């Protein structure tokens, strides 16, 4: 009987280190003396805290490096994005801005990043795209998605797998130029039927603010229809059209050129926003890591000091007991 | 009493500053683009489907407002000349621009009729007093608006004095050879475009 009790005690002693494999976030609770320390141990083990400190320090190094990389990439791409801002303005001045145009075939071009760790810009783009989808859907209307970038694909594939027509990824690996974007635009225009293209992207405002934006590009037929019906594009009728065989041909060229220009600017702005968002995200996470490291260091030192004090007290009281 | 003075002083300063701040704010508010009519319908329909998310901005929110059509013809034409990687001229007031439209060279003076013109490879010259700047354009579009604003959107442009004569001759010879050896329609078309561009470059240098 006594044997069994001893064995049970032994078992608990052996099992206790195994049970102590709690999630490491509860560092503080795992430091309560006597709970996880094997029986008979004198001082409290600081091994867990030391390991945790090391890992937090490593995380901080990584996030700092990522911030630096994002900052240098941002500087390059910001000038390019700012220079490309003039490109779409003439088209908006001529063809107007028609977000509320009511057409049958809508194509939502969602622009996102390929890599994560860049704040909420991708989920904002996806949320806005979903809302536009709801806005443009209706009886005998169809809405399709064209997705640029891995992250929006991952999010949109869950609920609207059927309406995704084209997915393009790895755009931002090398810096894009206008020729590449126009090839991309050509690819999109060849493969989808559209009445209106809605380009959703994050416009770069500053390193910490990005504005979800939707640009609308109408197909030549819709432009013509709107012009004739004296709708939103009533002014276009007053323009003389030079060159080309027919008006339709010119409008076709015009809207394709508009799409490539708007897409170019959108891709630039989104890339810029991505780097900015990543920079601020990494900045805050390295600051958080620093805070956590401070807290852990405090805990570590306090525990160490406590064990030293205990030992000293034991020695002194032992000596005092001998003397008396 | 003295304790009150700072507050009173602050108030008197604040009241004198108020009109100044308003004056400062007013030009800003006119700089804001006039919200188009359709935007409100867009915002309303957006509120119905997604009340929790703000409606996305549209390009017109980021654009400087264009001047309205004046009753008299202004003496200068305002030119915006943009490339994908740069804005060469931004709201620059010049006397005249000559544009290489597909239908032929087109001079644009203030008060020109509203026009949409497609461009062919050729020389754009910007006349400003006695000063003439020449650019070689690859292709693009020109919009001349009723308010004497010309927008020139071009894929590629270089000042004419930075073109190398020898390289042009070499390129022309290359593409002529390619055209003769071309087998498919696509190759032929590509070679033809190359020849067109290079002969336009050649004539730009000669002229």
HADDOCK unambig.tbl for C-alpha pairs under 7 A between the chains (distance, minus, plus):
assign (segid A and resid 80 and name CA) (segid B and resid 85 and name CA) 6.40 0.50 0.50
assign (segid A and resid 83 and name CA) (segid B and resid 85 and name CA) 5.46 0.50 0.50
assign (segid A and resid 83 and name CA) (segid B and resid 86 and name CA) 4.68 0.50 0.50
assign (segid A and resid 83 and name CA) (segid B and resid 87 and name CA) 6.36 0.50 0.50
assign (segid A and resid 84 and name CA) (segid B and resid 84 and name CA) 5.27 0.50 0.50
assign (segid A and resid 84 and name CA) (segid B and resid 85 and name CA) 5.39 0.50 0.50
assign (segid A and resid 84 and name CA) (segid B and resid 86 and name CA) 6.18 0.50 0.50
assign (segid A and resid 86 and name CA) (segid B and resid 82 and name CA) 6.00 0.50 0.50
assign (segid A and resid 86 and name CA) (segid B and resid 87 and name CA) 6.08 0.50 0.50
assign (segid A and resid 87 and name CA) (segid B and resid 82 and name CA) 5.88 0.50 0.50
assign (segid A and resid 87 and name CA) (segid B and resid 83 and name CA) 6.51 0.50 0.50
assign (segid A and resid 87 and name CA) (segid B and resid 84 and name CA) 5.98 0.50 0.50
assign (segid A and resid 87 and name CA) (segid B and resid 153 and name CA) 6.94 0.50 0.50
assign (segid A and resid 89 and name CA) (segid B and resid 63 and name CA) 6.79 0.50 0.50
assign (segid A and resid 90 and name CA) (segid B and resid 151 and name CA) 5.80 0.50 0.50
assign (segid A and resid 92 and name CA) (segid B and resid 60 and name CA) 6.92 0.50 0.50
assign (segid A and resid 97 and name CA) (segid B and resid 59 and name CA) 6.85 0.50 0.50
assign (segid A and resid 97 and name CA) (segid B and resid 60 and name CA) 6.11 0.50 0.50
assign (segid A and resid 99 and name CA) (segid B and resid 42 and name CA) 6.40 0.50 0.50
assign (segid A and resid 100 and name CA) (segid B and resid 38 and name CA) 6.44 0.50 0.50
assign (segid A and resid 100 and name CA) (segid B and resid 41 and name CA) 6.80 0.50 0.50
assign (segid A and resid 100 and name CA) (segid B and resid 42 and name CA) 4.89 0.50 0.50
assign (segid A and resid 131 and name CA) (segid B and resid 49 and name CA) 6.56 0.50 0.50
assign (segid A and resid 131 and name CA) (segid B and resid 50 and name CA) 5.92 0.50 0.50
assign (segid A and resid 134 and name CA) (segid B and resid 49 and name CA) 6.38 0.50 0.50
assign (segid A and resid 135 and name CA) (segid B and resid 46 and name CA) 6.68 0.50 0.50
assign (segid A and resid 135 and name CA) (segid B and resid 49 and name CA) 6.05 0.50 0.50
assign (segid A and resid 178 and name CA) (segid B and resid 84 and name CA) 6.37 0.50 0.50
assign (segid A and resid 212 and name CA) (segid B and resid 56 and name CA) 5.22 0.50 0.50
assign (segid A and resid 212 and name CA) (segid B and resid 57 and name CA) 6.40 0.50 0.50
assign (segid A and resid 213 and name CA) (segid B and resid 56 and name CA) 4.79 0.50 0.50
assign (segid A and resid 213 and name CA) (segid B and resid 57 and name CA) 4.59 0.50 0.50
assign (segid A and resid 213 and name CA) (segid B and resid 58 and name CA) 5.63 0.50 0.50
assign (segid A and resid 214 and name CA) (segid B and resid 56 and name CA) 5.89 0.50 0.50
assign (segid A and resid 214 and name CA) (segid B and resid 57 and name CA) 6.17 0.50 0.50
assign (segid A and resid 214 and name CA) (segid B and resid 58 and name CA) 5.26 0.50 0.50
assign (segid A and resid 215 and name CA) (segid B and resid 58 and name CA) 5.72 0.50 0.50
assign (segid A and resid 215 and name CA) (segid B and resid 59 and name CA) 5.98 0.50 0.50
assign (segid A and resid 238 and name CA) (segid B and resid 114 and name CA) 6.71 0.50 0.50
assign (segid A and resid 239 and name CA) (segid B and resid 114 and name CA) 4.65 0.50 0.50
assign (segid A and resid 239 and name CA) (segid B and resid 115 and name CA) 4.81 0.50 0.50
assign (segid A and resid 239 and name CA) (segid B and resid 116 and name CA) 6.40 0.50 0.50
assign (segid A and resid 240 and name CA) (segid B and resid 114 and name CA) 6.01 0.50 0.50
assign (segid A and resid 240 and name CA) (segid B and resid 115 and name CA) 4.43 0.50 0.50
assign (segid A and resid 240 and name CA) (segid B and resid 116 and name CA) 6.11 0.50 0.50
assign (segid A and resid 241 and name CA) (segid B and resid 115 and name CA) 5.68 0.50 0.50
assign (segid A and resid 241 and name CA) (segid B and resid 116 and name CA) 4.87 0.50 0.50
assign (segid A and resid 241 and name CA) (segid B and resid 117 and name CA) 6.00 0.50 0.50
assign (segid A and resid 242 and name CA) (segid B and resid 103 and name CA) 6.61 0.50 0.50
assign (segid A and resid 242 and name CA) (segid B and resid 116 and name CA) 6.12 0.50 0.50
assign (segid A and resid 242 and name CA) (segid B and resid 117 and name CA) 4.68 0.50 0.50
assign (segid A and resid 242 and name CA) (segid B and resid 118 and name CA) 6.71 0.50 0.50
assign (segid A and resid 243 and name CA) (segid B and resid 102 and name CA) 5.34 0.50 0.50
assign (segid A and resid 243 and name CA) (segid B and resid 103 and name CA) 5.31 0.50 0.50
assign (segid A and resid 243 and name CA) (segid B and resid 117 and name CA) 6.28 0.50 0.50
assign (segid A and resid 243 and name CA) (segid B and resid 118 and name CA) 6.01 0.50 0.50
